[in-house]
Amino acid sequence: MSLPESLRLDVRQRAEDRCEYCRMRHRWEPFQSYHVEHIVAQQHRGTSTLENLALACRHCNLLKGPNLTSTDPDGDAVVRLFHPRTQLWHEHFSMDDGRITALTSVGRTTMFLLEMNAPHRLELRQENLWDW
C-alpha cells in the first residue's frame, strides 16, 4: 500500500530531511534514498499515520526492518528499539565528533542493531559536523 505524497512530505518536513535514528542528513547522501518507514510495521498492526511514520536513511531502514526489539549487546535482555515518536533522541543518545554514544539500554540496543557508528557512517558525520 502506497502512502499519499502529502503524508510523505509531512514526515520529511517534520524530520527536517534527516534520518530519525542515526541523524544523517539526506543531503550528505544525495544518491541514497531515504524512506518513510513504519516505526511499528504493518505486520505488527502498525498504522500508516503520521504518529507511526519516521524518516529513515536506507542503512537504518534496512537494518531495522520490522523489528520492534533486539537483544541488548551488554546482556541478554530483550529491549525495545528507539521510537522516534514517543522518545526523545537526546535522552537515549549523544553525539561527540560525529560518534553516537548510547545513554540507555534502548540507545545501546538500537545503536548496535542499526550499526550507527559503522566506519563509513562515522566518517560522513565527521565530514559534515559544520552542517549538524
The first five atom37 places (N, CA, C, CB, O) and aatype in JSON, in Angstrom:
{
  "aatype": [12, 15, 10, 14, 6, 15, 10, 1, 10, 3, 19, 1, 5, 1, 0, 6, 3, 1, 4, 6, 18, 4, 1, 12, 1, 8, 1, 17, 6, 14, 13, 5, 15, 18, 8, 19, 6, 8, 9, 19, 0, 5, 5, 8, 1, 7, 16, 15, 16, 10, 6, 2, 10, 0, 10, 0, 4, 1, 8, 4, 2, 10, 10, 11, 7, 14, 2, 10, 16, 15, 16, 3, 14, 3, 7, 3, 0, 19, 19, 1, 10, 13, 8, 14, 1, 16, 5, 10, 17, 8, 6, 8, 13, 15, 12, 3, 3, 7, 1, 9, 16, 0, 10, 16, 15, 19, 7, 1, 16, 16, 12, 13, 10, 10, 6, 12, 2, 0, 14, 8, 1, 10, 6, 10, 1, 5, 6, 2, 10, 17, 3, 17],
  "atom_mask": [
    [1, 1, 1, 1, 1],
    [1, 1, 1, 1, 1],
    [1, 1, 1, 1, 1],
    [1, 1, 1, 1, 1],
    [1, 1, 1, 1, 1],
    [1, 1, 1, 1, 1],
    [1, 1, 1, 1, 1],
    [1, 1, 1, 1, 1],
    [1, 1, 1, 1, 1],
    [1, 1, 1, 1, 1],
    [1, 1, 1, 1, 1],
    [1, 1, 1, 1, 1],
    [1, 1, 1, 1, 1],
    [1, 1, 1, 1, 1],
    [1, 1, 1, 1, 1],
    [1, 1, 1, 1, 1],
    [1, 1, 1, 1, 1],
    [1, 1, 1, 1, 1],
    [1, 1, 1, 1, 1],
    [1, 1, 1, 1, 1],
    [1, 1, 1, 1, 1],
    [1, 1, 1, 1, 1],
    [1, 1, 1, 1, 1],
    [1, 1, 1, 1, 1],
    [1, 1, 1, 1, 1],
    [1, 1, 1, 1, 1],
    [1, 1, 1, 1, 1],
    [1, 1, 1, 1, 1],
    [1, 1, 1, 1, 1],
    [1, 1, 1, 1, 1],
    [1, 1, 1, 1, 1],
    [1, 1, 1, 1, 1],
    [1, 1, 1, 1, 1],
    [1, 1, 1, 1, 1],
    [1, 1, 1, 1, 1],
    [1, 1, 1, 1, 1],
    [1, 1, 1, 1, 1],
    [1, 1, 1, 1, 1],
    [1, 1, 1, 1, 1],
    [1, 1, 1, 1, 1],
    [1, 1, 1, 1, 1],
    [1, 1, 1, 1, 1],
    [1, 1, 1, 1, 1],
    [1, 1, 1, 1, 1],
    [1, 1, 1, 1, 1],
    [1, 1, 1, 0, 1],
    [1, 1, 1, 1, 1],
    [1, 1, 1, 1, 1],
    [1, 1, 1, 1, 1],
    [1, 1, 1, 1, 1],
    [1, 1, 1, 1, 1],
    [1, 1, 1, 1, 1],
    [1, 1, 1, 1, 1],
    [1, 1, 1, 1, 1],
    [1, 1, 1, 1, 1],
    [1, 1, 1, 1, 1],
    [1, 1, 1, 1, 1],
    [1, 1, 1, 1, 1],
    [1, 1, 1, 1, 1],
    [1, 1, 1, 1, 1],
    [1, 1, 1, 1, 1],
    [1, 1, 1, 1, 1],
    [1, 1, 1, 1, 1],
    [1, 1, 1, 1, 1],
    [1, 1, 1, 0, 1],
    [1, 1, 1, 1, 1],
    [1, 1, 1, 1, 1],
    [1, 1, 1, 1, 1],
    [1, 1, 1, 1, 1],
    [1, 1, 1, 1, 1],
    [1, 1, 1, 1, 1],
    [1, 1, 1, 1, 1],
    [1, 1, 1, 1, 1],
    [1, 1, 1, 1, 1],
    [1, 1, 1, 0, 1],
    [1, 1, 1, 1, 1],
    [1, 1, 1, 1, 1],
    [1, 1, 1, 1, 1],
    [1, 1, 1, 1, 1],
    [1, 1, 1, 1, 1],
    [1, 1, 1, 1, 1],
    [1, 1, 1, 1, 1],
    [1, 1, 1, 1, 1],
    [1, 1, 1, 1, 1],
    [1, 1, 1, 1, 1],
    [1, 1, 1, 1, 1],
    [1, 1, 1, 1, 1],
    [1, 1, 1, 1, 1],
    [1, 1, 1, 1, 1],
    [1, 1, 1, 1, 1],
    [1, 1, 1, 1, 1],
    [1, 1, 1, 1, 1],
    [1, 1, 1, 1, 1],
    [1, 1, 1, 1, 1],
    [1, 1, 1, 1, 1],
    [1, 1, 1, 1, 1],
    [1, 1, 1, 1, 1],
    [1, 1, 1, 0, 1],
    [1, 1, 1, 1, 1],
    [1, 1, 1, 1, 1],
    [1, 1, 1, 1, 1],
    [1, 1, 1, 1, 1],
    [1, 1, 1, 1, 1],
    [1, 1, 1, 1, 1],
    [1, 1, 1, 1, 1],
    [1, 1, 1, 1, 1],
    [1, 1, 1, 0, 1],
    [1, 1, 1, 1, 1],
    [1, 1, 1, 1, 1],
    [1, 1, 1, 1, 1],
    [1, 1, 1, 1, 1],
    [1, 1, 1, 1, 1],
    [1, 1, 1, 1, 1],
    [1, 1, 1, 1, 1],
    [1, 1, 1, 1, 1],
    [1, 1, 1, 1, 1],
    [1, 1, 1, 1, 1],
    [1, 1, 1, 1, 1],
    [1, 1, 1, 1, 1],
    [1, 1, 1, 1, 1],
    [1, 1, 1, 1, 1],
    [1, 1, 1, 1, 1],
    [1, 1, 1, 1, 1],
    [1, 1, 1, 1, 1],
    [1, 1, 1, 1, 1],
    [1, 1, 1, 1, 1],
    [1, 1, 1, 1, 1],
    [1, 1, 1, 1, 1],
    [1, 1, 1, 1, 1],
    [1, 1, 1, 1, 1],
    [1, 1, 1, 1, 1],
    [1, 1, 1, 1, 1]
  ],
  "atom_positions": [
    [[0.84, -1.18, 0.0], [0.0, 0.0, 0.0], [0.88, 1.24, 0.0], [-0.95, 0.0, 1.21], [1.76, 1.4, 0.85]],
    [[0.65, 2.1, -0.94], [1.44, 3.31, -1.09], [0.88, 4.43, -0.21], [1.48, 3.74, -2.56], [-0.33, 4.6, -0.08]],
    [[1.79, 5.2, 0.38], [1.38, 6.33, 1.21], [1.1, 7.54, 0.34], [2.45, 6.66, 2.27], [1.79, 7.74, -0.66]],
    [[0.12, 8.36, 0.69], [-0.12, 9.59, -0.06], [1.11, 10.49, -0.03], [-1.34, 10.34, 0.5], [1.79, 10.58, 0.99]],
    [[1.39, 11.14, -1.12], [2.56, 12.01, -1.21], [2.53, 13.11, -0.15], [2.65, 12.64, -2.6], [3.58, 13.49, 0.38]],
    [[1.35, 13.62, 0.18], [1.24, 14.68, 1.19], [1.7, 14.16, 2.56], [-0.21, 15.19, 1.28], [2.32, 14.9, 3.33]],
    [[1.42, 12.9, 2.87], [1.85, 12.3, 4.13], [3.36, 12.11, 4.13], [1.13, 10.96, 4.36], [4.02, 12.37, 5.14]],
    [[3.9, 11.66, 3.01], [5.37, 11.51, 2.89], [6.07, 12.86, 3.1], [5.74, 10.93, 1.49], [7.08, 12.94, 3.79]],
    [[5.51, 13.9, 2.51], [6.08, 15.24, 2.64], [6.03, 15.71, 4.09], [5.34, 16.23, 1.73], [6.99, 16.3, 4.59]],
    [[4.92, 15.45, 4.77], [4.8, 15.83, 6.18], [5.87, 15.15, 7.02], [3.4, 15.47, 6.72], [6.46, 15.78, 7.9]],
    [[6.12, 13.86, 6.77], [7.13, 13.12, 7.52], [8.51, 13.72, 7.26], [7.11, 11.61, 7.14], [9.28, 13.94, 8.2]],
    [[8.83, 13.98, 6.0], [10.14, 14.57, 5.65], [10.34, 15.93, 6.3], [10.27, 14.7, 4.13], [11.41, 16.22, 6.83]],
    [[9.3, 16.75, 6.25], [9.41, 18.09, 6.83], [9.58, 18.03, 8.34], [8.18, 18.93, 6.48], [10.41, 18.75, 8.91]],
    [[8.82, 17.18, 9.0], [8.93, 17.05, 10.45], [10.35, 16.59, 10.83], [7.87, 16.05, 10.99], [10.9, 17.06, 11.83]],
    [[10.92, 15.7, 10.06], [12.27, 15.18, 10.33], [13.37, 16.11, 9.84], [12.43, 13.82, 9.67], [14.55, 15.84, 10.04]],
    [[12.99, 17.19, 9.2], [13.96, 18.13, 8.62], [14.91, 17.42, 7.67], [14.76, 18.83, 9.73], [16.1, 17.73, 7.6]],
    [[14.36, 16.44, 6.93], [15.09, 15.67, 5.92], [16.32, 14.98, 6.5], [15.5, 16.58, 4.77], [17.38, 14.92, 5.87]],
    [[16.16, 14.47, 7.72], [17.24, 13.81, 8.47], [16.71, 12.47, 8.97], [17.74, 14.7, 9.67], [15.56, 12.37, 9.38]],
    [[17.56, 11.44, 8.94], [17.17, 10.15, 9.49], [16.86, 10.32, 10.98], [18.3, 9.08, 9.28], [17.64, 10.9, 11.73]],
    [[15.73, 9.81, 11.39], [15.31, 10.0, 12.77], [15.97, 9.0, 13.73], [13.81, 9.87, 12.87], [15.75, 9.06, 14.94]],
    [[16.77, 8.11, 13.18], [17.51, 7.15, 14.01], [18.97, 7.59, 14.15], [17.43, 5.73, 13.41], [19.43, 7.86, 15.26]],
    [[19.71, 7.68, 13.05], [21.15, 7.99, 13.12], [21.46, 9.47, 12.9], [21.89, 7.18, 12.1], [22.6, 9.9, 13.04]],
    [[20.44, 10.25, 12.56], [20.54, 11.72, 12.4], [21.31, 12.16, 11.15], [21.2, 12.31, 13.62], [21.67, 13.33, 11.05]],
    [[21.57, 11.26, 10.22], [22.23, 11.64, 8.96], [21.28, 12.52, 8.15], [22.65, 10.38, 8.14], [20.08, 12.27, 8.09]],
    [[21.83, 13.53, 7.53], [21.04, 14.39, 6.65], [21.04, 13.8, 5.24], [21.59, 15.85, 6.64], [22.06, 13.3, 4.76]],
    [[19.89, 13.87, 4.59], [19.78, 13.31, 3.24], [20.76, 13.99, 2.28], [18.35, 13.45, 2.72], [21.29, 13.34, 1.38]],
    [[20.99, 15.28, 2.46], [21.9, 15.98, 1.52], [23.34, 15.48, 1.64], [21.86, 17.49, 1.78], [24.15, 15.73, 0.75]],
    [[23.68, 14.78, 2.73], [25.02, 14.2, 2.86], [25.15, 12.94, 2.01], [25.32, 13.87, 4.33], [26.26, 12.52, 1.68]],
    [[24.01, 12.35, 1.65], [23.98, 11.12, 0.85], [23.01, 11.3, -0.31], [23.57, 9.9, 1.73], [22.0, 10.6, -0.39]],
    [[23.3, 12.22, -1.21], [22.31, 12.57, -2.24], [21.94, 11.43, -3.19], [22.81, 13.7, -3.04], [20.91, 11.49, -3.86]],
    [[22.77, 10.41, -3.26], [22.47, 9.31, -4.18], [21.82, 8.11, -3.46], [23.74, 8.86, -4.88], [21.58, 7.07, -4.08]],
    [[21.54, 8.27, -2.17], [20.85, 7.23, -1.4], [19.41, 7.67, -1.17], [21.58, 6.96, -0.04], [19.13, 8.84, -0.93]],
    [[18.51, 6.72, -1.24], [17.11, 7.07, -0.95], [16.88, 7.04, 0.55], [16.14, 6.1, -1.67], [17.44, 6.2, 1.26]],
    [[16.07, 7.95, 1.02], [15.61, 7.97, 2.41], [14.17, 7.51, 2.38], [15.77, 9.4, 3.07], [13.4, 7.88, 1.49]],
    [[13.79, 6.7, 3.36], [12.5, 6.03, 3.34], [11.58, 6.58, 4.42], [12.67, 4.53, 3.52], [12.01, 6.89, 5.53]],
    [[10.31, 6.7, 4.09], [9.29, 6.92, 5.1], [8.91, 5.52, 5.56], [8.03, 7.75, 4.55], [8.33, 4.73, 4.81]],
    [[9.25, 5.22, 6.81], [9.08, 3.86, 7.31], [8.08, 3.81, 8.45], [10.41, 3.29, 7.76], [7.87, 4.78, 9.17]],
    [[7.48, 2.65, 8.59], [6.57, 2.39, 9.7], [7.41, 2.04, 10.93], [5.56, 1.25, 9.36], [8.17, 1.07, 10.9]],
    [[7.29, 2.8, 12.0], [8.03, 2.51, 13.23], [7.58, 1.15, 13.76], [7.81, 3.64, 14.29], [8.4, 0.28, 14.04]],
    [[6.28, 1.0, 13.89], [5.7, -0.32, 14.18], [5.19, -0.83, 12.83], [4.53, -0.24, 15.28], [4.25, -0.27, 12.27]],
    [[5.81, -1.87, 12.33], [5.49, -2.38, 11.0], [4.02, -2.76, 10.88], [6.36, -3.6, 10.67], [3.37, -3.12, 11.86]],
    [[3.52, -2.67, 9.67], [2.13, -3.03, 9.43], [1.84, -4.47, 9.83], [1.78, -2.82, 7.96], [0.74, -4.77, 10.29]],
    [[2.81, -5.36, 9.68], [2.59, -6.76, 10.06], [2.41, -6.91, 11.57], [3.75, -7.61, 9.6], [1.95, -7.95, 12.04]],
    [[2.78, -5.86, 12.33], [2.57, -5.85, 13.78], [1.41, -4.92, 14.13], [3.86, -5.41, 14.52], [1.32, -4.43, 15.26]],
    [[0.55, -4.68, 13.18], [-0.64, -3.83, 13.3], [-0.3, -2.35, 13.42], [-1.45, -4.25, 14.49], [-1.07, -1.58, 14.0]],
    [[0.85, -1.94, 12.89], [1.2, -0.53, 12.84], [0.37, 0.17, 11.77], [0.0, 0.0, 0.0], [0.07, -0.41, 10.73]],
    [[0.02, 1.39, 12.03], [-0.83, 2.15, 11.12], [-0.01, 3.05, 10.2], [-1.83, 2.99, 11.9], [1.15, 3.35, 10.47]],
    [[-0.63, 3.45, 9.13], [0.01, 4.38, 8.18], [-0.42, 5.8, 8.51], [-0.37, 4.02, 6.7], [-0.97, 6.52, 7.68]],
    [[-0.15, 6.19, 9.76], [-0.49, 7.53, 10.22], [0.79, 8.28, 10.57], [-1.44, 7.48, 11.43], [1.83, 7.67, 10.79]],
    [[0.71, 9.58, 10.61], [1.87, 10.41, 10.91], [2.53, 10.0, 12.23], [1.46, 11.88, 10.96], [3.75, 10.09, 12.36]],
    [[1.73, 9.56, 13.2], [2.25, 9.17, 14.51], [3.07, 7.87, 14.47], [1.11, 9.01, 15.48], [3.8, 7.58, 15.42]],
    [[2.98, 7.11, 13.4], [3.7, 5.83, 13.29], [4.69, 5.82, 12.14], [2.72, 4.69, 13.13], [5.18, 4.76, 11.75]],
    [[4.98, 6.97, 11.6], [5.91, 7.05, 10.47], [7.13, 7.86, 10.85], [5.23, 7.66, 9.23], [7.05, 8.83, 11.6]],
    [[8.28, 7.44, 10.32], [9.53, 8.15, 10.55], [10.33, 8.17, 9.26], [10.35, 7.5, 11.7], [10.16, 7.31, 8.4]],
    [[11.19, 9.15, 9.13], [12.12, 9.2, 8.01], [13.37, 8.44, 8.41], [12.46, 10.68, 7.59], [13.94, 8.7, 9.47]],
    [[13.79, 7.51, 7.58], [14.97, 6.69, 7.89], [15.86, 6.62, 6.66], [14.55, 5.26, 8.34], [15.39, 6.48, 5.53]],
    [[17.17, 6.72, 6.9], [18.11, 6.51, 5.81], [18.01, 5.04, 5.38], [19.59, 6.88, 6.23], [17.46, 4.2, 6.1]],
    [[18.52, 4.77, 4.23], [18.46, 3.41, 3.68], [19.11, 2.41, 4.63], [19.15, 3.37, 2.3], [18.59, 1.32, 4.86]],
    [[20.26, 2.79, 5.19], [21.02, 1.92, 6.09], [20.18, 1.53, 7.31], [22.32, 2.61, 6.53], [20.03, 0.35, 7.61]],
    [[19.65, 2.53, 8.01], [18.86, 2.25, 9.22], [17.59, 1.49, 8.88], [18.5, 3.56, 9.94], [17.21, 0.56, 9.6]],
    [[16.93, 1.87, 7.81], [15.67, 1.22, 7.45], [15.88, -0.26, 7.13], [15.03, 1.93, 6.26], [15.1, -1.1, 7.57]],
    [[16.92, -0.58, 6.39], [17.16, -1.97, 6.03], [17.56, -2.82, 7.24], [18.24, -2.06, 4.96], [17.17, -3.98, 7.34]],
    [[18.34, -2.24, 8.14], [18.74, -2.99, 9.33], [17.62, -3.11, 10.35], [19.95, -2.34, 9.97], [17.51, -4.13, 11.04]],
    [[16.79, -2.09, 10.46], [15.67, -2.15, 11.42], [14.6, -3.11, 10.94], [15.06, -0.75, 11.62], [14.09, -3.91, 11.72]],
    [[14.26, -3.05, 9.66], [13.21, -3.9, 9.12], [11.95, -3.79, 9.95], [0.0, 0.0, 0.0], [11.59, -2.69, 10.36]],
    [[11.26, -4.9, 10.21], [10.04, -4.85, 11.01], [10.31, -4.99, 12.52], [9.09, -5.93, 10.56], [9.37, -5.09, 13.31]],
    [[11.6, -5.01, 12.93], [11.94, -5.24, 14.33], [11.37, -4.16, 15.25], [13.44, -5.32, 14.49], [11.39, -2.98, 14.93]],
    [[10.88, -4.6, 16.38], [10.44, -3.71, 17.45], [11.4, -3.78, 18.63], [9.02, -4.06, 17.9], [11.47, -2.87, 19.45]],
    [[12.15, -4.9, 18.7], [13.08, -5.15, 19.81], [14.35, -5.8, 19.26], [12.43, -6.05, 20.9], [14.42, -6.21, 18.1]],
    [[15.34, -5.87, 20.13], [16.54, -6.64, 19.86], [17.17, -6.98, 21.21], [17.54, -5.85, 18.93], [16.67, -6.56, 22.25]],
    [[18.24, -7.71, 21.18], [18.93, -8.09, 22.41], [19.99, -7.05, 22.73], [19.56, -9.5, 22.29], [20.81, -6.68, 21.88]],
    [[19.98, -6.58, 23.96], [20.97, -5.6, 24.43], [22.36, -6.22, 24.28], [20.69, -5.18, 25.91], [22.59, -7.32, 24.79]],
    [[23.29, -5.55, 23.59], [24.63, -6.12, 23.41], [25.41, -6.26, 24.72], [25.41, -5.26, 22.45], [26.42, -6.97, 24.75]],
    [[24.96, -5.61, 25.79], [25.63, -5.73, 27.09], [24.99, -6.77, 28.0], [25.64, -4.4, 27.79], [25.28, -6.82, 29.19]],
    [[24.13, -7.59, 27.44], [23.48, -8.62, 28.25], [22.51, -9.4, 27.4], [0.0, 0.0, 0.0], [22.53, -9.32, 26.18]],
    [[21.68, -10.16, 28.06], [20.73, -10.99, 27.33], [19.33, -10.41, 27.29], [20.69, -12.35, 27.95], [18.42, -11.05, 26.74]],
    [[19.12, -9.25, 27.84], [17.78, -8.68, 27.91], [17.27, -8.29, 26.53], [17.77, -7.46, 28.84], [18.02, -7.76, 25.71]],
    [[16.02, -8.55, 26.29], [15.36, -8.09, 25.07], [14.84, -6.68, 25.36], [14.18, -9.07, 24.63], [14.12, -6.46, 26.34]],
    [[15.21, -5.74, 24.5], [14.92, -4.33, 24.73], [14.2, -3.75, 23.52], [16.22, -3.53, 25.03], [14.56, -4.06, 22.38]],
    [[13.2, -2.93, 23.77], [12.52, -2.23, 22.67], [13.5, -1.28, 22.0], [11.27, -1.46, 23.19], [14.37, -0.7, 22.65]],
    [[13.34, -1.12, 20.7], [14.16, -0.18, 19.94], [13.66, 1.25, 20.16], [14.15, -0.53, 18.45], [12.52, 1.46, 20.58]],
    [[14.51, 2.21, 19.86], [14.15, 3.62, 19.95], [12.93, 3.91, 19.08], [15.34, 4.51, 19.53], [12.86, 3.47, 17.94]],
    [[11.99, 4.64, 19.64], [10.75, 5.01, 18.94], [10.74, 6.54, 18.79], [9.47, 4.51, 19.74], [10.49, 7.25, 19.76]],
    [[11.0, 7.05, 17.58], [11.14, 8.49, 17.39], [9.89, 9.33, 17.67], [11.57, 8.75, 16.01], [10.0, 10.55, 17.78]],
    [[8.74, 8.72, 17.78], [7.53, 9.49, 18.08], [7.25, 9.59, 19.57], [6.34, 8.88, 17.4], [6.63, 10.56, 20.01]],
    [[7.7, 8.62, 20.33], [7.37, 8.61, 21.76], [8.58, 8.84, 22.65], [6.73, 7.31, 22.12], [8.43, 9.01, 23.86]],
    [[9.79, 8.85, 22.07], [11.01, 9.05, 22.84], [11.83, 10.18, 22.24], [11.83, 7.75, 22.91], [11.75, 10.44, 21.04]],
    [[12.63, 10.83, 23.07], [13.5, 11.91, 22.61], [14.89, 11.38, 22.34], [13.55, 13.05, 23.65], [15.46, 10.66, 23.16]],
    [[15.44, 11.72, 21.18], [16.74, 11.21, 20.75], [17.81, 11.5, 21.8], [17.14, 11.84, 19.4], [18.57, 10.61, 22.17]],
    [[17.86, 12.74, 22.29], [18.93, 13.14, 23.21], [18.84, 12.48, 24.59], [18.92, 14.63, 23.38], [19.77, 12.58, 25.38]],
    [[17.73, 11.81, 24.89], [17.64, 11.06, 26.14], [18.24, 9.66, 26.02], [16.18, 10.96, 26.58], [18.52, 9.01, 27.02]],
    [[18.44, 9.2, 24.79], [18.96, 7.85, 24.56], [20.32, 7.82, 23.87], [17.98, 7.07, 23.75], [21.02, 6.81, 23.89]],
    [[20.7, 8.95, 23.25], [21.95, 9.02, 22.5], [22.61, 10.37, 22.73], [21.7, 8.78, 20.99], [21.95, 11.35, 23.09]],
    [[23.91, 10.4, 22.53], [24.63, 11.68, 22.45], [25.57, 11.58, 21.26], [25.42, 12.01, 23.8], [25.82, 10.49, 20.73]],
    [[26.08, 12.73, 20.85], [26.96, 12.78, 19.7], [28.2, 13.57, 20.08], [26.25, 13.42, 18.46], [28.1, 14.66, 20.65]],
    [[29.37, 13.03, 19.78], [30.62, 13.72, 20.02], [31.52, 13.49, 18.82], [31.29, 13.24, 21.34], [31.9, 12.35, 18.54]],
    [[31.86, 14.55, 18.12], [32.72, 14.49, 16.95], [32.2, 13.48, 15.93], [34.15, 14.12, 17.36], [32.97, 12.77, 15.29]],
    [[30.87, 13.42, 15.8], [30.25, 12.54, 14.82], [29.97, 11.13, 15.31], [0.0, 0.0, 0.0], [29.26, 10.37, 14.65]],
    [[30.52, 10.76, 16.46], [30.3, 9.41, 17.02], [29.09, 9.43, 17.94], [31.56, 8.92, 17.79], [28.99, 10.27, 18.83]],
    [[28.18, 8.5, 17.7], [26.99, 8.37, 18.54], [27.34, 7.47, 19.72], [25.79, 7.79, 17.73], [27.96, 6.42, 19.57]],
    [[26.93, 7.9, 20.9], [27.12, 7.14, 22.13], [25.74, 6.86, 22.71], [28.02, 7.9, 23.15], [24.88, 7.73, 22.72]],
    [[25.54, 5.66, 23.2], [24.27, 5.29, 23.81], [24.26, 5.71, 25.27], [24.03, 3.77, 23.7], [25.26, 5.58, 25.97]],
    [[23.12, 6.23, 25.72], [22.96, 6.65, 27.1], [22.07, 5.7, 27.9], [22.39, 8.04, 27.15], [22.05, 5.75, 29.13]],
    [[21.34, 4.85, 27.19], [20.39, 3.94, 27.84], [20.45, 2.58, 27.15], [18.94, 4.53, 27.8], [21.12, 2.43, 26.13]],
    [[19.77, 1.61, 27.7], [19.71, 0.3, 27.05], [18.96, 0.4, 25.71], [19.02, -0.73, 27.97], [19.31, -0.31, 24.76]],
    [[17.97, 1.25, 25.64], [17.26, 1.47, 24.37], [18.23, 2.01, 23.33], [16.06, 2.44, 24.55], [18.28, 1.53, 22.2]],
    [[19.02, 3.02, 23.72], [20.0, 3.59, 22.82], [21.06, 2.58, 22.41], [0.0, 0.0, 0.0], [21.41, 2.49, 21.24]],
    [[21.56, 1.84, 23.38], [22.61, 0.84, 23.12], [22.12, -0.23, 22.15], [23.07, 0.18, 24.43], [22.82, -0.6, 21.21]],
    [[20.92, -0.72, 22.39], [20.36, -1.79, 21.55], [20.09, -1.28, 20.15], [19.06, -2.34, 22.18], [20.39, -1.96, 19.17]],
    [[19.52, -0.09, 20.04], [19.22, 0.5, 18.73], [20.51, 0.8, 17.98], [18.38, 1.78, 18.88], [20.63, 0.5, 16.8]],
    [[21.47, 1.39, 18.68], [22.75, 1.73, 18.06], [23.46, 0.49, 17.53], [23.65, 2.47, 19.06], [24.02, 0.51, 16.44]],
    [[23.42, -0.58, 18.3], [24.06, -1.83, 17.89], [23.35, -2.44, 16.67], [24.05, -2.84, 19.06], [24.0, -2.78, 15.68]],
    [[22.03, -2.56, 16.74], [21.27, -3.18, 15.65], [21.42, -2.39, 14.35], [19.79, -3.3, 16.02], [21.57, -2.97, 13.28]],
    [[21.38, -1.06, 14.44], [21.43, -0.22, 13.24], [22.85, 0.14, 12.82], [20.64, 1.05, 13.47], [23.04, 0.87, 11.84]],
    [[23.84, -0.36, 13.54], [25.25, -0.11, 13.21], [25.51, 1.38, 12.97], [25.65, -0.91, 11.95], [26.11, 1.76, 11.97]],
    [[25.06, 2.19, 13.9], [25.12, 3.65, 13.73], [26.53, 4.21, 13.6], [24.44, 4.31, 14.88], [26.72, 5.26, 13.0]],
    [[27.52, 3.52, 14.15], [28.9, 4.0, 14.06], [29.74, 3.19, 13.09], [29.55, 3.99, 15.42], [30.96, 3.1, 13.24]],
    [[29.09, 2.59, 12.1], [29.86, 1.9, 11.05], [30.84, 2.91, 10.46], [28.91, 1.3, 9.93], [30.51, 4.09, 10.35]],
    [[32.04, 2.48, 10.07], [33.08, 3.41, 9.64], [32.64, 4.44, 8.59], [34.23, 2.64, 9.09], [32.94, 5.62, 8.73]],
    [[31.93, 4.01, 7.56], [31.54, 4.97, 6.52], [30.51, 5.97, 7.04], [30.98, 4.23, 5.31], [30.47, 7.1, 6.55]],
    [[29.7, 5.58, 7.99], [28.69, 6.49, 8.55], [29.35, 7.49, 9.49], [27.6, 5.69, 9.29], [29.02, 8.68, 9.48]],
    [[30.28, 7.01, 10.31], [31.02, 7.89, 11.21], [31.8, 8.93, 10.4], [31.97, 7.08, 12.11], [31.79, 10.12, 10.73]],
    [[32.47, 8.48, 9.35], [33.24, 9.39, 8.5], [32.34, 10.46, 7.88], [33.96, 8.6, 7.41], [32.71, 11.63, 7.84]],
    [[31.19, 10.07, 7.4], [30.26, 11.02, 6.78], [29.78, 12.05, 7.8], [29.06, 10.27, 6.18], [29.7, 13.24, 7.47]],
    [[29.46, 11.63, 9.02], [29.05, 12.59, 10.04], [30.2, 13.52, 10.4], [28.54, 11.86, 11.3], [29.98, 14.72, 10.58]],
    [[31.42, 12.99, 10.51], [32.57, 13.82, 10.87], [32.88, 14.84, 9.78], [33.78, 12.95, 11.12], [33.29, 15.96, 10.09]],
    [[32.71, 14.46, 8.53], [32.94, 15.39, 7.42], [31.92, 16.51, 7.38], [32.91, 14.65, 6.11], [32.16, 17.56, 6.77]],
    [[30.78, 16.31, 8.01], [29.69, 17.28, 7.93], [29.33, 17.89, 9.29], [28.47, 16.63, 7.33], [28.19, 18.33, 9.47]],
    [[30.24, 17.91, 10.22], [29.95, 18.47, 11.54], [29.46, 19.93, 11.45], [31.19, 18.39, 12.43], [28.64, 20.36, 12.26]],
    [[29.96, 20.66, 10.49], [29.54, 22.06, 10.31], [28.05, 22.15, 9.94], [30.38, 22.73, 9.22], [27.44, 23.21, 10.11]],
    [[27.48, 21.05, 9.45], [26.1, 21.03, 8.98], [25.21, 20.3, 9.96], [26.02, 20.37, 7.59], [24.1, 19.89, 9.61]],
    [[25.67, 20.13, 11.17], [24.9, 19.34, 12.13], [23.65, 20.07, 12.48], [25.72, 19.04, 13.37], [22.85, 19.57, 13.28]]
  ]
}
